[in-house]
Amino acid sequence: RPQPEPCRHPGLVPDRGAAARGFPAHPRPPRPRTTRLGIAGLNPANVVWDGRVARLVDFEDAGLSDPAYELADHVEHLGSRLPGVYDATALSAAVGLDADARERMAAYRPLFGAFWRAMLLPGRGSWRRNPAGTTEAQAAHFMALVGHH
């Protein structure tokens, strides 16, 4: 079990971890609307933008998916959360999500937030690839997603 001691502020990580472990059970995730092909790996490197058209690459895990789920995955990816990469509200509007899909997207986002929090624990590959403080920033971001500041 990874220990948080190497973190800049190790006291934040277990507290946020308890919230992350309890979150998926309540509230219950929405029932997906699997209506489109999704690539299940929407990090920013998988989007090629020529200034006019966006093209997606890396379909190795593709399958029938809910566009709201795919966009939640995309905006919660660590690379997508860098300043100036994406505005989640603008992106959901640009792709035409209706109110129901935007609500599902909002409900999926904490699930991906909890996933990234786990991936950033000391000893994991994402811990080693990201700058110091990323784990604590992700823990704080997750808490904001679930309404705990």
N, C-alpha and C positions, 0 to 999 in steps of 0.2 A: 504494500500500500504506500503510494507516494506521500512523503511528508512535506509540509509547507515551509520548513525552516529556511530553505534557500531564497524564499521570496523576500522582497524588500519590506513588506508589511505582513508577516506570516499570520498575525492574528485575524486579518480580514478573510483569509482563505477558508478556514474551517467553518466560520459563521455562514459564509455564503454557500459553502458546500452543503450544510444542513438544509438551507432553503432550496437548493437545487435538487437535493434528493427528495424533498417533500413536494416539490411543485408538480411533477407529472401526474400525480394521483388526484390533484385538485387544483383548478378545475379540470374537467376531462377534456382532452384534445377534441377538436371538431371532427366530424365525419368527413373524410376527404371526398372531393368530387373529381374522380379520376377521368378527366376528359381530354387530356392532351399528352403528347409525348414530352417527357421531361428528361433532363440529362443527369439529374441526381449528383451534381458536383459543380454547382454554379459558382466557382470562385472567379474573381475578375479576370484571371488569366485565360479562362475558357470563353471569354467574350471578345470577339474581334470587331472593332468599330472603325469604319472608314470615314466617319464624319457624316454619313448618310444612312448606312445600313448596318445593323448589328448582326453578326453571324456567331453561332455557337459552335464550339469544338469540344472534343472529349466526350463521346457518347458511350463509353465502355459500360457504364452502369445505367444506361437509359431504359425507360419503360413508361407505361401509362401512369400518369401522375396528375396531381391537382396543381394548377398554375399558382394558386396561393401558397402551397407548400414549397414549390420550386423557388418562388420569389422570397419567401421567408428564409430558405436556405441561402439564397444569394446575398441578401442584405445583411445576414448575420455572419457570413464568412469573415474571418479576421481581415482579409485583404480588402473586403468591401467596406469595412467600417473605418478605414483610414480617412482622415479629413479630405473632403472634396471628391470622394469616389462616387458615392450614391446618396441620394435623398430617398429614403424608403417610400415616403408619401408620393413624391413626384414619380418615382419608378412605377408604383402600383397604378397610378393614374395613366401614365404613358402607355402601359401595356393593356389598359382597358379593363382592369378588375372592377366588377360591380361592388356594391356595398357589402353583399354577403361574402364575396371572395376577400375583400379587404378585412372583414372581421375574422375570417379563417386565417388569413395571413398574420394578423396581429396575435392570434391564439397560438400559431405555430412558432412564432419568433422566440418565445422563452424556451421552447424545447431545444432549438438550435443554440441558444445562449447557454443552456446547461451543458450541451454537448461540448461546446468550445471551452467552457470552464473546466470540464474534465480533461480535455485534450491538452490543456495548458498547465496541468499539475507538474510539479518538479519530477524530473526523471522521464517524462514523456518526450517524444520527438518534437512536438510543437513548443514545449518549454525551451528546448535547446535552440530552436530556430528563431525565436522571437526575443526582442530586447527585454531587459530587466524591467519589471513593472507591468508587463503585459497581463500576467495572471491576475494581479490585483485589479487592473483596469477592466478585465473581462468579468471578474466577480462583481464589481460595482455596476457594470453595464447590465448584467443579468438581474441584479436586484432592482434596477430601474425598470427593466422590462416587466417584472412581476409586481411592481408598485411598492417596493420596499426601498427606501433611500438610506 
